[in-house]
Amino acid sequence: MPFGSIARALKAAFGFGGGGPTTIIPRSRGAQYRSQWGVSGQQQLIEAIQRKQPVQFFYEDKWQPPGTPGALGPRIGNPHAIWVGTNGRTYLHLYVDPQSATATGDLPGWRTFLMDRIQNVATLELGSSFFGRPIQFVVAPGWNPSYYSQVGRPIQLLQL
């Protein structure tokens, strides 16, 4: 095989020379993640809500000074809504299942996140496992889609 064709094959395999790769699926302790290149975190979260898939992302903790090691922490859960509040800020509502492998048991339930502090969004593929437990999407008890039109303008809501 000539050098040129090997170089082309390697460039194609690693996404160089073209539009770049659209998905990456690394494996971490048996869990499969899907992250899209060139797609905003908000768009990935909208798609995860539409497909009913759990997500993982990193969130900048507002209580830590900028640049503090560990201020950017991982979050895992089931996204239910994205909306623009009456103050003009965009929010994500995430439900952490008390029975999930990622819940510590201390604070299961609803979490609200500011979209501008979310980084590196990845969806967890249903059917794979995380620490030996199957990944599944859990609809939060008491899910009330009408709430979001009272507190702002919904962008994407979970459809049952």
ChimeraX commands (.cxc) that place a marker at each C-alpha (Angstrom):
marker #1 position 0.00,0.00,0.00 radius 0.5
marker #1 position 1.55,3.33,-1.00 radius 0.5
marker #1 position 2.22,5.94,1.65 radius 0.5
marker #1 position -0.41,8.35,0.22 radius 0.5
marker #1 position -3.25,5.88,0.62 radius 0.5
marker #1 position -2.17,5.01,4.18 radius 0.5
marker #1 position -2.09,8.70,5.05 radius 0.5
marker #1 position -5.56,9.21,3.51 radius 0.5
marker #1 position -6.95,6.23,5.42 radius 0.5
marker #1 position -5.54,7.53,8.71 radius 0.5
marker #1 position -6.83,11.05,8.04 radius 0.5
marker #1 position -10.30,9.67,7.25 radius 0.5
marker #1 position -10.26,7.43,10.34 radius 0.5
marker #1 position -9.40,10.34,12.65 radius 0.5
marker #1 position -11.60,12.93,10.96 radius 0.5
marker #1 position -8.90,15.09,9.36 radius 0.5
marker #1 position -9.23,16.62,5.93 radius 0.5
marker #1 position -13.02,16.46,5.83 radius 0.5
marker #1 position -15.73,18.01,7.93 radius 0.5
marker #1 position -14.47,16.25,11.05 radius 0.5
marker #1 position -16.13,13.46,13.00 radius 0.5
marker #1 position -19.76,13.91,13.95 radius 0.5
marker #1 position -19.82,11.49,16.87 radius 0.5
marker #1 position -17.41,10.01,19.36 radius 0.5
marker #1 position -18.31,7.00,21.45 radius 0.5
marker #1 position -15.67,6.40,24.11 radius 0.5
marker #1 position -16.16,3.70,26.70 radius 0.5
marker #1 position -15.80,4.44,30.38 radius 0.5
marker #1 position -16.33,1.59,32.84 radius 0.5
marker #1 position -18.80,-0.10,30.50 radius 0.5
marker #1 position -20.94,2.99,29.81 radius 0.5
marker #1 position -21.31,4.29,26.27 radius 0.5
marker #1 position -21.34,8.02,25.70 radius 0.5
marker #1 position -22.27,9.96,22.58 radius 0.5
marker #1 position -20.97,13.46,22.06 radius 0.5
marker #1 position -21.37,15.48,18.86 radius 0.5
marker #1 position -18.67,17.73,17.47 radius 0.5
marker #1 position -19.74,21.15,16.29 radius 0.5
marker #1 position -23.15,20.93,17.99 radius 0.5
marker #1 position -23.97,23.21,20.91 radius 0.5
marker #1 position -24.57,21.77,24.36 radius 0.5
marker #1 position -28.11,23.16,24.30 radius 0.5
marker #1 position -28.88,21.38,21.02 radius 0.5
marker #1 position -27.49,18.10,22.40 radius 0.5
marker #1 position -29.67,18.48,25.50 radius 0.5
marker #1 position -32.75,19.21,23.34 radius 0.5
marker #1 position -32.07,16.02,21.35 radius 0.5
marker #1 position -31.57,14.04,24.58 radius 0.5
marker #1 position -34.96,15.25,25.85 radius 0.5
marker #1 position -36.61,14.31,22.55 radius 0.5
marker #1 position -34.98,10.83,22.56 radius 0.5
marker #1 position -35.47,10.35,26.34 radius 0.5
marker #1 position -31.80,9.69,27.03 radius 0.5
marker #1 position -29.82,10.41,30.21 radius 0.5
marker #1 position -26.96,12.89,29.91 radius 0.5
marker #1 position -23.64,13.68,31.48 radius 0.5
marker #1 position -22.04,17.12,31.47 radius 0.5
marker #1 position -19.66,19.29,33.44 radius 0.5
marker #1 position -21.07,22.19,35.41 radius 0.5
marker #1 position -19.19,25.23,36.69 radius 0.5
marker #1 position -19.89,25.57,40.42 radius 0.5
marker #1 position -20.87,29.15,41.27 radius 0.5
marker #1 position -19.55,28.83,44.83 radius 0.5
marker #1 position -15.96,28.22,43.74 radius 0.5
marker #1 position -13.66,31.05,42.60 radius 0.5
marker #1 position -12.80,30.90,38.87 radius 0.5
marker #1 position -9.83,28.63,38.17 radius 0.5
marker #1 position -10.23,26.56,41.35 radius 0.5
marker #1 position -9.35,22.90,40.72 radius 0.5
marker #1 position -12.52,20.82,41.02 radius 0.5
marker #1 position -14.86,23.76,40.42 radius 0.5
marker #1 position -15.98,22.09,37.19 radius 0.5
marker #1 position -17.83,18.96,38.34 radius 0.5
marker #1 position -19.61,16.16,36.45 radius 0.5
marker #1 position -23.41,15.87,36.58 radius 0.5
marker #1 position -25.49,12.92,35.39 radius 0.5
marker #1 position -29.27,12.66,35.14 radius 0.5
marker #1 position -32.44,12.66,33.06 radius 0.5
marker #1 position -33.16,15.99,31.32 radius 0.5
marker #1 position -36.83,17.00,31.33 radius 0.5
marker #1 position -37.01,20.66,30.28 radius 0.5
marker #1 position -35.11,23.59,28.85 radius 0.5
marker #1 position -36.72,27.00,29.24 radius 0.5
marker #1 position -35.98,30.71,29.25 radius 0.5
marker #1 position -36.91,32.26,32.58 radius 0.5
marker #1 position -38.57,35.63,33.05 radius 0.5
marker #1 position -35.09,37.04,33.79 radius 0.5
marker #1 position -33.92,36.07,30.28 radius 0.5
marker #1 position -31.58,33.26,31.39 radius 0.5
marker #1 position -31.85,29.76,29.95 radius 0.5
marker #1 position -32.25,26.83,32.35 radius 0.5
marker #1 position -32.12,23.02,32.30 radius 0.5
marker #1 position -34.23,20.89,34.64 radius 0.5
marker #1 position -32.53,17.56,35.34 radius 0.5
marker #1 position -33.94,14.71,37.41 radius 0.5
marker #1 position -31.50,12.50,39.32 radius 0.5
marker #1 position -33.12,9.12,39.92 radius 0.5
marker #1 position -32.65,7.95,43.55 radius 0.5
marker #1 position -32.12,4.39,42.26 radius 0.5
marker #1 position -29.58,5.34,39.59 radius 0.5
marker #1 position -26.00,4.19,39.77 radius 0.5
marker #1 position -24.88,7.82,39.77 radius 0.5
marker #1 position -27.00,9.06,42.66 radius 0.5
marker #1 position -25.22,9.22,45.99 radius 0.5
marker #1 position -28.48,8.81,47.84 radius 0.5
marker #1 position -27.98,12.12,49.63 radius 0.5
marker #1 position -29.79,14.46,47.23 radius 0.5
marker #1 position -31.87,12.61,44.63 radius 0.5
marker #1 position -34.48,14.59,42.78 radius 0.5
marker #1 position -34.74,17.75,40.70 radius 0.5
marker #1 position -31.74,19.92,39.83 radius 0.5
marker #1 position -31.84,23.27,37.98 radius 0.5
marker #1 position -28.81,24.33,35.95 radius 0.5
marker #1 position -27.93,27.53,34.10 radius 0.5
marker #1 position -27.19,26.65,30.48 radius 0.5
marker #1 position -24.25,29.06,30.24 radius 0.5
marker #1 position -22.40,27.05,32.94 radius 0.5
marker #1 position -22.83,23.66,31.21 radius 0.5
marker #1 position -19.89,22.21,29.24 radius 0.5
marker #1 position -19.00,18.98,27.41 radius 0.5
marker #1 position -22.49,17.47,27.08 radius 0.5
marker #1 position -22.68,13.75,26.29 radius 0.5
marker #1 position -25.70,11.46,26.12 radius 0.5
marker #1 position -25.59,8.03,27.72 radius 0.5
marker #1 position -26.72,5.30,25.37 radius 0.5
marker #1 position -29.70,3.32,26.65 radius 0.5
marker #1 position -29.05,-0.38,27.12 radius 0.5
marker #1 position -25.40,-0.01,28.10 radius 0.5
marker #1 position -24.40,-0.30,31.74 radius 0.5
marker #1 position -22.83,2.01,34.30 radius 0.5
marker #1 position -21.11,0.33,37.25 radius 0.5
marker #1 position -23.01,-2.85,36.44 radius 0.5
marker #1 position -26.48,-1.24,36.30 radius 0.5
marker #1 position -28.36,-0.77,33.03 radius 0.5
marker #1 position -28.76,2.82,31.85 radius 0.5
marker #1 position -32.40,3.83,31.57 radius 0.5
marker #1 position -34.36,7.06,31.36 radius 0.5
marker #1 position -36.53,7.74,34.40 radius 0.5
marker #1 position -39.47,10.13,34.19 radius 0.5
marker #1 position -39.59,12.15,37.38 radius 0.5
marker #1 position -42.54,11.61,39.70 radius 0.5
marker #1 position -44.78,14.65,39.62 radius 0.5
marker #1 position -43.59,15.76,36.15 radius 0.5
marker #1 position -45.68,18.86,35.32 radius 0.5
marker #1 position -44.99,20.40,31.87 radius 0.5
marker #1 position -47.44,23.27,32.46 radius 0.5
marker #1 position -45.10,24.68,35.15 radius 0.5
marker #1 position -42.64,26.00,32.57 radius 0.5
marker #1 position -45.09,28.31,30.82 radius 0.5
marker #1 position -45.78,29.88,34.23 radius 0.5
marker #1 position -42.11,30.63,34.94 radius 0.5
marker #1 position -40.96,31.59,31.46 radius 0.5
marker #1 position -40.92,30.38,27.85 radius 0.5
marker #1 position -40.36,26.65,27.26 radius 0.5
marker #1 position -37.80,25.69,24.62 radius 0.5
marker #1 position -38.07,21.90,24.91 radius 0.5
marker #1 position -40.23,19.80,27.23 radius 0.5
marker #1 position -40.30,16.05,27.75 radius 0.5
marker #1 position -43.23,14.51,25.88 radius 0.5
marker #1 position -44.75,11.39,27.46 radius 0.5
marker link #1:1,2 radius 0.2
marker link #1:2,3 radius 0.2
marker link #1:3,4 radius 0.2
marker link #1:4,5 radius 0.2
marker link #1:5,6 radius 0.2
marker link #1:6,7 radius 0.2
marker link #1:7,8 radius 0.2
marker link #1:8,9 radius 0.2
marker link #1:9,10 radius 0.2
marker link #1:10,11 radius 0.2
marker link #1:11,12 radius 0.2
marker link #1:12,13 radius 0.2
marker link #1:13,14 radius 0.2
marker link #1:14,15 radius 0.2
marker link #1:15,16 radius 0.2
marker link #1:16,17 radius 0.2
marker link #1:17,18 radius 0.2
marker link #1:18,19 radius 0.2
marker link #1:19,20 radius 0.2
marker link #1:20,21 radius 0.2
marker link #1:21,22 radius 0.2
marker link #1:22,23 radius 0.2
marker link #1:23,24 radius 0.2
marker link #1:24,25 radius 0.2
marker link #1:25,26 radius 0.2
marker link #1:26,27 radius 0.2
marker link #1:27,28 radius 0.2
marker link #1:28,29 radius 0.2
marker link #1:29,30 radius 0.2
marker link #1:30,31 radius 0.2
marker link #1:31,32 radius 0.2
marker link #1:32,33 radius 0.2
marker link #1:33,34 radius 0.2
marker link #1:34,35 radius 0.2
marker link #1:35,36 radius 0.2
marker link #1:36,37 radius 0.2
marker link #1:37,38 radius 0.2
marker link #1:38,39 radius 0.2
marker link #1:39,40 radius 0.2
marker link #1:40,41 radius 0.2
marker link #1:41,42 radius 0.2
marker link #1:42,43 radius 0.2
marker link #1:43,44 radius 0.2
marker link #1:44,45 radius 0.2
marker link #1:45,46 radius 0.2
marker link #1:46,47 radius 0.2
marker link #1:47,48 radius 0.2
marker link #1:48,49 radius 0.2
marker link #1:49,50 radius 0.2
marker link #1:50,51 radius 0.2
marker link #1:51,52 radius 0.2
marker link #1:52,53 radius 0.2
marker link #1:53,54 radius 0.2
marker link #1:54,55 radius 0.2
marker link #1:55,56 radius 0.2
marker link #1:56,57 radius 0.2
marker link #1:57,58 radius 0.2
marker link #1:58,59 radius 0.2
marker link #1:59,60 radius 0.2
marker link #1:60,61 radius 0.2
marker link #1:61,62 radius 0.2
marker link #1:62,63 radius 0.2
marker link #1:63,64 radius 0.2
marker link #1:64,65 radius 0.2
marker link #1:65,66 radius 0.2
marker link #1:66,67 radius 0.2
marker link #1:67,68 radius 0.2
marker link #1:68,69 radius 0.2
marker link #1:69,70 radius 0.2
marker link #1:70,71 radius 0.2
marker link #1:71,72 radius 0.2
marker link #1:72,73 radius 0.2
marker link #1:73,74 radius 0.2
marker link #1:74,75 radius 0.2
marker link #1:75,76 radius 0.2
marker link #1:76,77 radius 0.2
marker link #1:77,78 radius 0.2
marker link #1:78,79 radius 0.2
marker link #1:79,80 radius 0.2
marker link #1:80,81 radius 0.2
marker link #1:81,82 radius 0.2
marker link #1:82,83 radius 0.2
marker link #1:83,84 radius 0.2
marker link #1:84,85 radius 0.2
marker link #1:85,86 radius 0.2
marker link #1:86,87 radius 0.2
marker link #1:87,88 radius 0.2
marker link #1:88,89 radius 0.2
marker link #1:89,90 radius 0.2
marker link #1:90,91 radius 0.2
marker link #1:91,92 radius 0.2
marker link #1:92,93 radius 0.2
marker link #1:93,94 radius 0.2
marker link #1:94,95 radius 0.2
marker link #1:95,96 radius 0.2
marker link #1:96,97 radius 0.2
marker link #1:97,98 radius 0.2
marker link #1:98,99 radius 0.2
marker link #1:99,100 radius 0.2
marker link #1:100,101 radius 0.2
marker link #1:101,102 radius 0.2
marker link #1:102,103 radius 0.2
marker link #1:103,104 radius 0.2
marker link #1:104,105 radius 0.2
marker link #1:105,106 radius 0.2
marker link #1:106,107 radius 0.2
marker link #1:107,108 radius 0.2
marker link #1:108,109 radius 0.2
marker link #1:109,110 radius 0.2
marker link #1:110,111 radius 0.2
marker link #1:111,112 radius 0.2
marker link #1:112,113 radius 0.2
marker link #1:113,114 radius 0.2
marker link #1:114,115 radius 0.2
marker link #1:115,116 radius 0.2
marker link #1:116,117 radius 0.2
marker link #1:117,118 radius 0.2
marker link #1:118,119 radius 0.2
marker link #1:119,120 radius 0.2
marker link #1:120,121 radius 0.2
marker link #1:121,122 radius 0.2
marker link #1:122,123 radius 0.2
marker link #1:123,124 radius 0.2
marker link #1:124,125 radius 0.2
marker link #1:125,126 radius 0.2
marker link #1:126,127 radius 0.2
marker link #1:127,128 radius 0.2
marker link #1:128,129 radius 0.2
marker link #1:129,130 radius 0.2
marker link #1:130,131 radius 0.2
marker link #1:131,132 radius 0.2
marker link #1:132,133 radius 0.2
marker link #1:133,134 radius 0.2
marker link #1:134,135 radius 0.2
marker link #1:135,136 radius 0.2
marker link #1:136,137 radius 0.2
marker link #1:137,138 radius 0.2
marker link #1:138,139 radius 0.2
marker link #1:139,140 radius 0.2
marker link #1:140,141 radius 0.2
marker link #1:141,142 radius 0.2
marker link #1:142,143 radius 0.2
marker link #1:143,144 radius 0.2
marker link #1:144,145 radius 0.2
marker link #1:145,146 radius 0.2
marker link #1:146,147 radius 0.2
marker link #1:147,148 radius 0.2
marker link #1:148,149 radius 0.2
marker link #1:149,150 radius 0.2
marker link #1:150,151 radius 0.2
marker link #1:151,152 radius 0.2
marker link #1:152,153 radius 0.2
marker link #1:153,154 radius 0.2
marker link #1:154,155 radius 0.2
marker link #1:155,156 radius 0.2
marker link #1:156,157 radius 0.2
marker link #1:157,158 radius 0.2
marker link #1:158,159 radius 0.2
marker link #1:159,160 radius 0.2
view
